[in-house]
Amino acid sequence: MPADATQLWIVGAGPAALALADSCVARGVRVGILAPDPRAAWIPNYALWLDDAIELGVEGFLARRWARAEARFAGGPRVLDRGYALLDARRWQLELLARCEAAGVRIETNRLAEISHDDEGVELRCEDTTCLRARLVVDASGHASPFVAREPGGAPYYQVAWGELWAVEGGHPVHREDPMTFMDWTSSGPREAAEELPPTFLYAMPLGDDRLFVEETVLAARLGRAPADYFPALRARLHRRLERSGALTLAGRPQEVERCVIPMGAPLPRGDQRTLAYGGAASMVHPATGYLLTNVLRRRERVADAIARELADWVGPGGPSRRIWQAIWTPEEVRAWRLYSFGLEVIAELDRAGTDRFFAEFFDLPEHCWRGFVSASGPTTELMATMLRYYASTSRPIRGRLSSALLGRRGLRMLRGFAGLER
Ligand SMILES: Cc1cc2nc3c(=O)[nH]c(=O)nc-3n(C[C@H](O)[C@H](O)[C@H](O)COP(=O)(O)OP(=O)(O)OC[C@H]3O[C@@H](n4cnc5c(N)ncnc54)[C@H](O)[C@@H]3O)c2cc1C
């Protein structure tokens, strides 16, 4: 291989691709990025917990921060004494791109069509028939990637949300110190019963300069129709909720609309394939919350370490990929994922009242318990302790559901998967 040849192709230019590329070039890996529009602005409004943003190195790229968040339930509100943050995604994206370019990353504007592995490494065939070679490939092309082999599994659950950014001209002014609403499970009114929607909650970020971002969200559901079919009903429910609350007078159009579809609990990738994956393509979305950024940020240094190590000691393909998969998904994280997915399946079957009760009881747990759970930051033993504590304290109907799921097929499947990624 020529001394300046690309060693690693990363497919995609979303947060997972650029964050990993940045960590790899910092270790001297010669990286190429392949995406149809590598500089296109990311669309979602990415948010995360403030302490995670600080710990994971993106504090300098925050557009807005809140000292605390709030959750609302039928039984009353709860203050979540934990800061929350909205990422200035465009600034972070441009910074990552600039760092990659300065480090000599090759940026290829193209769309991957096919990956083939051989004795030397990997060949990527693009849609226009261009062929690119390297020793390793990481697929970071998002949730819908067709290039990654996964464990068998049923149709995933989906998080679907309709978000709008409004200038607040009427109603209550938006103050900088207003807490953000992490989830509001209270009813949007009697018309709810007639709407064909799974349980939904309101997510709201007051942006301080009289702008309000609001989103009506299905946390996770198995859907009978295409996810986008649910947007009109979510939009109607969101508007009704805003009108009822007097938060703002809806006149004109929102400044922005966000359409959100996130597969939740999608089967994990197999650990014996030579195509590596990262981000949505590697099913790294937190199965119980839909958040991905913290996982991408938390794992990127150790995955880049593993990639750099394998390339430095290169003996041929095969073994390196298996070892790098262990860094993408440690056995500990696989166990946690199985526990979260088990929780997801139970939550997704609850009706609105049940979901409201579930989260009200969850946020009544001591703060360190729910913090670790929603950030996926603690070890499995801690996660299990939180789940057991929840089990012991929850009301009888939810405990009954958890017991029958645990003692049935789902519990067995979860325990069987505790060894790690399938091979
Ligand atoms: C509306 C919305 C809001 C979200 N909000 C949050 C949030 O607040 N916090 C959070 O943690 N998570 C959030 N998520 C979840 C998750 O963080 C995102 O889905 C995230 O964008 C996934 O990152 P990714 O880099 O893996 O993939 P993507 O962002 O989907 O990027 C995929 C990249 O691959 C490229 N690509 C696709 N196919 C090919 C191909 N064949 N060849 C080459 N390139 C290809 C694309 O052009 C793109 O550049 C949100 C998701 C959505 C949809």
The ligand as an SDF file (V2000), in Angstrom:
LIG
                    3D

 53 58  0  0  0  0  0  0  0  0999 V2000
  -35.1690   14.8110   13.7720 C   0  0  0  0  0  0  0  0  0  0  0  0
  -34.2220   14.0470   14.6570 C   0  0  0  0  0  0  0  0  0  0  0  0
  -33.8300   14.5980   15.8620 C   0  0  0  0  0  0  0  0  0  0  0  0
  -32.9040   13.9380   16.6580 C   0  0  0  0  0  0  0  0  0  0  0  0
  -32.5140   14.5240   17.8140 N   0  0  0  0  0  0  0  0  0  0  0  0
  -31.5690   13.9290   18.5580 C   0  0  0  0  0  0  0  0  0  0  0  0
  -31.0780   14.5610   19.7400 C   0  0  0  0  0  0  0  0  0  0  0  0
  -31.5330   15.6450   20.1040 O   0  0  0  0  0  0  0  0  0  0  0  0
  -30.1090   13.9490   20.4470 N   0  0  0  0  0  0  0  0  0  0  0  0
  -29.5900   12.7380   20.0600 C   0  0  0  0  0  0  0  0  0  0  0  0
  -28.6880   12.2370   20.7220 O   0  0  0  0  0  0  0  0  0  0  0  0
  -30.0590   12.1090   18.9810 N   0  0  0  0  0  0  0  0  0  0  0  0
  -31.0300   12.6620   18.2200 C   0  0  0  0  0  0  0  0  0  0  0  0
  -31.4930   12.0350   17.1160 N   0  0  0  0  0  0  0  0  0  0  0  0
  -31.0400   10.6490   16.8370 C   0  0  0  0  0  0  0  0  0  0  0  0
  -29.6730   10.5500   16.1690 C   0  0  0  0  0  0  0  0  0  0  0  0
  -28.7720   11.3200   16.8630 O   0  0  0  0  0  0  0  0  0  0  0  0
  -29.6740   10.9710   14.7220 C   0  0  0  0  0  0  0  0  0  0  0  0
  -30.4760   10.0660   14.0380 O   0  0  0  0  0  0  0  0  0  0  0  0
  -28.2660   11.0780   14.0930 C   0  0  0  0  0  0  0  0  0  0  0  0
  -28.3830   11.9530   12.9950 O   0  0  0  0  0  0  0  0  0  0  0  0
  -27.6600    9.7840   13.6210 C   0  0  0  0  0  0  0  0  0  0  0  0
  -26.3350   10.0780   13.2900 O   0  0  0  0  0  0  0  0  0  0  0  0
  -25.4760    9.2670   12.2490 P   0  0  0  0  0  0  0  0  0  0  0  0
  -24.2510   10.0810   11.9930 O   0  0  0  0  0  0  0  0  0  0  0  0
  -25.3540    7.8620   12.6790 O   0  0  0  0  0  0  0  0  0  0  0  0
  -26.3620    9.2310   10.9030 O   0  0  0  0  0  0  0  0  0  0  0  0
  -26.9610   10.4130   10.0280 P   0  0  0  0  0  0  0  0  0  0  0  0
  -26.9960   11.6800   10.7640 O   0  0  0  0  0  0  0  0  0  0  0  0
  -28.2430    9.8650    9.4760 O   0  0  0  0  0  0  0  0  0  0  0  0
  -25.9220   10.5770    8.8340 O   0  0  0  0  0  0  0  0  0  0  0  0
  -25.7850    9.6150    7.8050 C   0  0  0  0  0  0  0  0  0  0  0  0
  -24.7830   10.1210    6.7790 C   0  0  0  0  0  0  0  0  0  0  0  0
  -24.5460    9.0800    5.8320 O   0  0  0  0  0  0  0  0  0  0  0  0
  -24.7360    9.5730    4.5040 C   0  0  0  0  0  0  0  0  0  0  0  0
  -25.1450    8.4400    3.6600 N   0  0  0  0  0  0  0  0  0  0  0  0
  -26.3080    7.7790    3.6580 C   0  0  0  0  0  0  0  0  0  0  0  0
  -26.2820    6.7920    2.7390 N   0  0  0  0  0  0  0  0  0  0  0  0
  -25.0580    6.8330    2.1560 C   0  0  0  0  0  0  0  0  0  0  0  0
  -24.4260    6.0780    1.1360 C   0  0  0  0  0  0  0  0  0  0  0  0
  -25.0380    5.0530    0.5070 N   0  0  0  0  0  0  0  0  0  0  0  0
  -23.1610    6.4000    0.7720 N   0  0  0  0  0  0  0  0  0  0  0  0
  -22.5050    7.4150    1.3810 C   0  0  0  0  0  0  0  0  0  0  0  0
  -23.0650    8.1760    2.3610 N   0  0  0  0  0  0  0  0  0  0  0  0
  -24.3270    7.8770    2.7470 C   0  0  0  0  0  0  0  0  0  0  0  0
  -25.7640   10.6720    4.6590 C   0  0  0  0  0  0  0  0  0  0  0  0
  -25.7530   11.5440    3.5640 O   0  0  0  0  0  0  0  0  0  0  0  0
  -25.2710   11.3160    5.9670 C   0  0  0  0  0  0  0  0  0  0  0  0
  -24.1870   12.1620    5.7010 O   0  0  0  0  0  0  0  0  0  0  0  0
  -32.3950   12.6730   16.2690 C   0  0  0  0  0  0  0  0  0  0  0  0
  -32.8140   12.1150   15.0730 C   0  0  0  0  0  0  0  0  0  0  0  0
  -33.7160   12.7910   14.2670 C   0  0  0  0  0  0  0  0  0  0  0  0
  -34.1620   12.1470   12.9670 C   0  0  0  0  0  0  0  0  0  0  0  0
  1  2  1  0
  2  3  1  0
  2 52  2  0
  3  4  2  0
  4  5  1  0
  4 50  1  0
  5  6  2  0
  6  7  1  0
  6 13  1  0
  7  8  2  0
  7  9  1  0
  9 10  1  0
 10 11  2  0
 10 12  1  0
 12 13  2  0
 13 14  1  0
 14 15  1  0
 14 50  1  0
 15 16  1  0
 16 17  1  0
 16 18  1  0
 18 19  1  0
 18 20  1  0
 20 21  1  0
 20 22  1  0
 22 23  1  0
 23 24  1  0
 24 25  2  0
 24 26  1  0
 24 27  1  0
 27 28  1  0
 28 29  2  0
 28 30  1  0
 28 31  1  0
 31 32  1  0
 32 33  1  0
 33 34  1  0
 33 48  1  0
 34 35  1  0
 35 36  1  0
 35 46  1  0
 36 37  1  0
 36 45  1  0
 37 38  2  0
 38 39  1  0
 39 40  1  0
 39 45  2  0
 40 41  1  0
 40 42  2  0
 42 43  1  0
 43 44  2  0
 44 45  1  0
 46 47  1  0
 46 48  1  0
 48 49  1  0
 50 51  2  0
 51 52  1  0
 52 53  1  0
M  END
$$$$
